[in-house]
Amino acid sequence: MTRGGSSTFRRSIRIRSKNYHPDMTVNDFQFTTVPSIVMASGASSRLGELLTTRYSIKNVCVVTDKFLASSGLLKPMLDDLEKHGLASIVIDDVIADPPDHVVLSAAQRAKDGGAELVLGIGGGSSMDVAKLVAVLAVSTQPLHEMYGVNNVMGPRLPLVLAPTTSGTGSEVTAVSIVTTGETTKSGIVSPRLVADIALLDADLTFGLPRDITAATGIDAMVHAIEAYTSARLKNPVSDLYAKKALKLLSSSLLTACNDGSNRAARESMMLGSTMAGLAFSNAPVAAVHALAYPLGGHFHVPHGLSNALVLMHVLRFNAPKAAHLYAELAEDVLESAAISGMTIPERCDAFIEQLDTLIRQTGLPTMLRHVGVGVQDLPRLAADAMLQQRLLINNPREVTEADALRIYQDAL
């Protein structure tokens, strides 16, 4: 085991499975994840016990957003922290697509308050900010030096992340996304951002509105799909997580949308989202995300919905290179009898059509024009998508600016 509970494989291995030739030699790869995942109903209301049994601390910095802070959802958590002798510094001004000044302000307040542990509660934005607060509260490295891959240096505070949606997988990833300009998002990717504990409590997702359930669920499915088809770092371990995640998510999404209090569906969605996070944090996402980011930057479309709007069109663009992989994933979203006897191209088409049907059944918007995008906006979106080279290099098919423009045109 390496530092932080990560497992590293440094040799070639031979495996036998239906997705790999019996004599295939697997390339060297590294798989990194959180040291501890805790999944239990009501676990969030027992935070004090969880933290005091693992850490000798007195001050906890809670990073969240205004809605959660005012909804009453935090109260049982804060009460339990107090019950166990822990003081709370609550930072509740995280916003969607958090800009860098929000991150810096939160970090300064954590430092001034003497935070000894950072607890991120919420969606991806709150957890992404919490990751950086844990570093910036004790590090002298400026935020602007951290952007990119493996640029985070110095120590960080202990970090616990508890998602309240089933989508981003941020609780188990080494990535934080920050808005760095009017329309530009930048990523910070570093194993130092991997949390110490991912706390999964499906109770936190009860009452989540249908549209958010749908959008975040599709986001998680995209994580699984893009991890499975990642051109650079796809590996047998991430593949296992990706396929299981896709099966859990695709089979539970509509139930969770239609009956938000269905515990089995909510738990499957949360576990599926986390497993997709484990997959894509090691086999990174690609063109769907690259084309989705400009929609958020220019039109403030929620990230999950942005992914849903371009997903079908990117899959169809990728099909000439990735049909065999999509055919393998078909068994995770369709009944075996439905695809029995199909050729690889037929299974690929069936996979894409099933996802299209699923998105339509959730009631999410399906076209870019439904969220205010006009034909005059497409060249600018295509140009901005090309700035996401850290993602595009993972795509199974090369994407040029002209390709991106055609994908947006198809999605309009």
C-alpha positions in Angstrom: 0.0 0.0 0.0 1.2 3.5 -0.8 0.7 6.7 1.1 -3.0 7.5 1.7 -4.2 3.9 1.2 -3.5 3.9 -2.6 -2.8 0.7 -4.3 -0.1 0.7 -7.0 0.4 -2.1 -9.5 3.9 -1.9 -11.2 4.0 -5.0 -13.3 2.3 -6.6 -16.2 -0.3 -9.3 -15.4 -2.3 -11.8 -17.3 -6.0 -12.1 -16.8 -8.8 -14.2 -18.3 -12.2 -12.6 -18.8 -14.7 -12.3 -21.6 -13.5 -8.7 -22.3 -9.8 -9.5 -22.6 -8.0 -12.1 -24.8 -6.6 -14.9 -22.7 -3.0 -14.0 -23.7 -3.4 -10.3 -23.4 -0.7 -8.6 -21.3 -2.2 -5.8 -19.3 -0.1 -2.6 -19.3 1.3 -1.2 -16.1 -1.2 1.0 -14.3 -1.9 2.7 -11.0 -5.2 2.7 -9.2 -5.7 5.3 -6.4 -8.6 5.7 -4.1 -9.7 6.9 -0.7 -8.4 5.0 2.3 -11.9 4.6 3.8 -15.5 4.5 2.4 -18.3 4.5 5.0 -21.8 3.7 3.8 -24.6 3.5 6.3 -28.1 4.9 6.6 -28.1 7.8 9.0 -24.3 7.8 9.2 -24.2 11.6 8.7 -26.0 12.2 12.0 -23.3 10.2 13.8 -20.5 12.4 12.5 -19.2 13.3 16.0 -18.6 9.6 16.9 -17.0 8.9 13.5 -14.5 11.8 13.8 -13.6 11.5 17.4 -12.8 7.8 17.1 -10.4 8.6 14.3 -8.9 12.0 15.1 -7.8 14.0 18.1 -9.3 17.3 17.1 -11.5 20.1 18.5 -12.3 22.3 15.5 -14.1 21.2 12.4 -14.5 23.4 9.3 -17.8 22.5 7.5 -17.9 23.6 3.9 -21.3 23.7 2.3 -23.8 25.9 0.5 -26.6 28.3 1.6 -29.4 25.9 0.7 -28.1 23.1 2.8 -27.3 25.4 5.7 -30.8 26.8 5.7 -32.7 23.5 5.0 -32.2 21.9 8.3 -30.2 19.1 6.8 -27.0 20.2 8.6 -28.5 20.5 12.1 -28.3 16.8 13.1 -24.7 16.7 11.9 -23.7 19.9 13.8 -25.6 18.8 16.9 -23.7 15.5 16.9 -20.4 17.3 16.5 -21.2 19.5 19.5 -22.3 16.5 21.5 -18.9 15.0 21.0 -17.1 18.2 22.0 -16.3 19.4 18.5 -16.6 23.1 17.6 -17.9 23.9 14.0 -16.7 26.6 11.7 -19.5 26.7 9.1 -18.6 28.1 5.7 -21.9 28.1 3.7 -21.4 30.4 0.8 -20.2 27.9 -1.8 -22.0 28.4 -5.2 -22.3 26.3 -8.2 -19.2 26.4 -10.4 -17.3 28.1 -7.6 -14.9 30.9 -8.6 -11.4 31.2 -7.2 -12.3 34.0 -4.9 -14.9 31.8 -3.1 -12.2 29.2 -2.6 -9.6 31.7 -1.3 -12.2 33.3 1.1 -13.2 29.9 2.5 -9.6 28.9 3.0 -8.8 32.1 4.9 -11.7 31.7 7.2 -10.8 28.1 7.9 -7.2 29.2 8.7 -8.4 32.1 10.9 -10.8 29.8 12.8 -8.1 27.2 13.6 -9.6 24.4 11.6 -8.1 21.0 12.3 -10.2 19.0 9.9 -12.3 19.9 6.8 -15.8 18.4 6.3 -17.3 18.9 2.8 -21.0 18.4 2.7 -23.1 18.9 -0.5 -22.8 18.5 -4.2 -19.6 18.5 -6.3 -19.0 22.2 -5.8 -19.0 22.1 -2.0 -16.8 19.0 -2.0 -14.4 20.5 -4.6 -14.0 23.7 -2.5 -13.5 21.6 0.7 -10.6 19.8 -1.0 -8.8 23.0 -1.7 -9.6 24.5 1.7 -8.0 21.5 3.3 -4.8 22.3 1.4 -4.8 26.1 1.5 -5.6 26.4 5.2 -2.1 25.0 6.0 -0.1 25.4 2.8 1.9 28.5 1.7 1.5 27.5 -2.0 -0.7 29.9 -3.9 -3.9 28.6 -5.5 -2.8 29.7 -9.0 0.2 27.4 -8.9 -2.0 24.3 -8.3 -3.9 24.3 -11.6 -3.1 21.3 -13.8 -1.9 17.8 -12.9 0.2 17.0 -9.9 1.0 20.6 -9.0 -0.3 20.6 -5.4 2.6 20.7 -2.9 2.8 20.8 0.9 0.6 19.5 3.6 -3.2 19.5 4.0 -5.7 19.0 6.9 -7.6 15.8 7.3 -10.5 15.7 4.8 -13.9 14.0 5.0 -16.5 14.3 2.2 -20.2 13.6 2.4 -22.2 13.9 -0.9 -25.8 15.0 -0.9 -26.4 14.2 -4.5 -25.6 11.0 -6.5 -23.6 12.3 -9.4 -20.3 14.0 -9.2 -18.3 11.2 -7.4 -16.2 14.0 -6.0 -16.0 12.3 -2.7 -13.5 9.8 -4.1 -11.8 11.8 -6.8 -8.5 13.7 -6.9 -10.0 16.5 -8.9 -11.3 20.0 -8.0 -12.9 22.2 -10.6 -12.7 26.0 -10.2 -14.1 28.8 -12.3 -11.1 31.0 -13.1 -12.6 33.6 -15.4 -15.9 34.8 -16.7 -16.5 31.5 -18.6 -13.5 29.3 -18.0 -13.2 26.3 -15.7 -9.8 25.0 -14.7 -9.0 21.7 -13.0 -6.6 20.9 -10.2 -5.7 17.2 -10.2 -3.6 15.8 -7.5 -3.5 12.7 -5.2 -3.3 15.2 -2.3 -6.9 16.1 -2.9 -8.1 12.5 -2.3 -10.2 12.5 0.9 -9.4 10.4 4.0 -13.0 9.3 4.4 -15.9 9.3 1.9 -19.2 9.2 3.9 -22.1 7.8 2.0 -25.5 8.3 3.6 -28.4 8.0 1.1 -30.7 9.7 3.6 -29.0 12.9 2.5 -30.5 12.5 -1.0 -34.2 12.1 0.1 -36.3 14.9 -1.1 -33.8 15.8 -3.9 -35.9 17.3 -6.8 -36.6 15.1 -9.8 -34.6 17.3 -12.2 -31.5 17.3 -10.0 -31.8 13.6 -9.4 -32.0 13.1 -13.2 -29.1 15.4 -14.1 -26.7 14.2 -11.4 -27.6 10.6 -12.2 -26.8 11.1 -15.9 -23.6 12.8 -14.9 -22.6 9.7 -12.9 -23.5 7.5 -15.8 -21.3 9.6 -18.1 -18.4 9.1 -15.6 -18.8 5.4 -15.9 -19.1 5.4 -19.7 -16.1 7.7 -20.3 -13.9 5.8 -17.8 -14.6 2.5 -19.6 -13.7 4.0 -22.9 -10.8 6.3 -21.7 -8.0 6.2 -24.3 -5.1 6.6 -22.0 -5.6 5.1 -18.6 -8.3 2.5 -19.0 -7.5 -0.5 -16.8 -9.1 -3.7 -15.5 -9.9 -2.3 -12.0 -11.5 0.9 -13.3 -13.5 -1.2 -15.8 -15.0 -3.3 -13.0 -16.1 -0.2 -11.1 -17.4 1.5 -14.3 -19.5 -1.5 -15.4 -21.0 -2.1 -11.9 -21.7 1.6 -11.5 -23.5 1.8 -14.9 -25.7 -1.2 -14.0 -26.7 0.3 -10.6 -27.3 3.8 -12.0 -29.2 2.8 -15.2 -31.5 0.4 -13.3 -32.3 2.8 -10.5 -32.5 6.3 -12.1 -36.1 6.3 -13.1 -37.3 4.9 -9.8 -35.3 7.5 -7.9 -36.8 10.2 -10.2 -40.4 8.9 -9.8 -40.2 8.0 -6.1 -37.6 10.1 -4.4 -38.1 8.4 -1.0 -37.4 4.9 -2.4 -34.5 3.9 -0.2 -33.2 1.0 -2.4 -33.1 3.3 -5.4 -31.4 6.1 -3.5 -28.8 3.8 -2.1 -28.1 2.2 -5.5 -27.7 5.7 -7.0 -25.3 6.8 -4.3 -23.2 3.6 -4.5 -23.3 3.8 -8.3 -22.2 7.4 -8.3 -19.3 6.6 -5.9 -18.2 3.6 -8.0 -18.3 5.7 -11.1 -16.1 8.2 -9.3 -13.6 5.5 -8.4 -13.5 4.6 -12.1 -13.1 8.0 -13.7 -10.6 9.2 -11.1 -8.3 6.6 -12.4 -9.4 6.4 -16.1 -10.3 10.0 -16.8 -13.3 11.4 -18.6 -13.1 12.8 -22.1 -15.1 14.6 -24.9 -18.5 14.6 -23.2 -17.1 16.6 -20.3 -15.0 18.7 -22.6 -18.0 19.8 -24.6 -20.2 20.2 -21.5 -17.9 22.6 -19.7 -18.5 25.6 -22.1 -22.2 25.2 -21.7 -21.8 25.8 -17.9 -19.4 28.6 -18.4 -21.4 30.6 -21.0 -25.0 29.6 -20.2 -24.8 28.5 -16.5 -26.3 25.1 -17.4 -25.8 22.7 -14.5 -23.0 20.3 -15.1 -25.1 17.1 -15.1 -27.6 18.6 -17.6 -24.7 19.8 -19.8 -23.4 16.3 -20.0 -26.9 14.9 -20.8 -27.3 17.5 -23.7 -24.2 16.4 -25.5 -23.9 12.7 -24.5 -25.8 11.1 -27.4 -24.0 13.1 -30.0 -20.5 12.4 -28.6 -21.3 8.7 -28.4 -22.4 8.6 -32.0 -19.3 10.5 -33.0 -17.1 8.1 -31.1 -18.9 4.9 -32.3 -16.5 4.3 -35.3 -13.6 3.9 -32.8 -15.4 2.7 -29.7 -18.3 0.5 -30.9 -16.8 -2.6 -29.3 -16.6 -0.9 -25.9 -20.1 0.4 -26.2 -21.2 -3.1 -27.2 -19.7 -4.4 -24.0 -21.5 -1.8 -21.9 -24.8 -2.7 -23.6 -25.1 -5.6 -21.2 -25.2 -3.2 -18.2 -28.1 -1.1 -19.5 -30.2 -3.7 -21.4 -31.6 -7.2 -20.6 -29.4 -10.0 -22.0 -32.3 -11.3 -24.0 -32.7 -7.9 -25.8 -29.2 -8.0 -27.2 -28.7 -11.7 -27.6 -27.5 -12.6 -31.1 -26.7 -8.9 -32.0 -23.5 -8.0 -33.8 -21.1 -5.5 -32.2 -22.5 -2.5 -34.3 -26.0 -3.5 -33.4 -25.2 -3.8 -29.7 -23.5 -0.4 -29.9 -26.6 1.2 -31.5 -28.8 -0.5 -28.9 -26.7 0.9 -26.1 -26.9 4.5 -27.4 -30.6 4.3 -28.1 -31.3 3.0 -24.6 -29.4 5.9 -23.1 -31.3 8.3 -25.3 -34.6 6.8 -24.2 -33.6 6.9 -20.5 -32.7 10.6 -20.7 -36.0 11.4 -22.4 -37.9 9.5 -19.8 -36.4 11.6 -17.0 -37.9 14.7 -18.5 -34.6 16.6 -18.8 -34.2 19.0 -21.7 -32.8 17.2 -24.7 -31.6 19.9 -27.1 -29.2 22.9 -26.7 -31.9 25.3 -27.8 -34.0 24.3 -24.8 -31.4 25.9 -22.6 -31.0 29.1 -24.6 -28.2 28.2 -27.0 -28.5 29.6 -30.5 -26.7 28.7 -33.7 -24.6 31.9 -33.4 -23.2 30.6 -30.1 -21.8 27.3 -31.5 -18.5 28.5 -32.9 -17.6 30.1 -29.5 -18.6 26.9 -27.7 -16.4 24.8 -30.1 -13.4 27.0 -29.6 -13.8 26.8 -25.8 -14.1 23.1 -25.9 -10.7 22.9 -27.5 -9.2 24.4 -24.3 -10.1 21.2 -22.5 -7.1 19.2 -23.9 -6.5 17.4 -20.6 -9.9 15.8 -21.2 -9.9 15.5 -25.0 -6.7 13.4 -25.0 -8.7 10.7 -23.2 -11.3 10.4 -25.9 -11.3 7.2 -28.0 -11.5 9.3 -31.2 -9.6 12.6 -31.9 -11.8 15.7 -31.7 -11.0 18.7 -33.8 -12.6 22.1 -33.4 -14.6 21.3 -36.6 -15.7 18.0 -35.0 -16.8 19.8 -31.9 -18.8 22.3 -33.9 -20.6 19.5 -35.8 -21.4 17.8 -32.5 -22.9 21.0 -31.1 -24.8 21.5 -34.3 -26.3 18.0 -34.0 -27.2 18.8 -30.4 -28.9 22.1 -31.1 
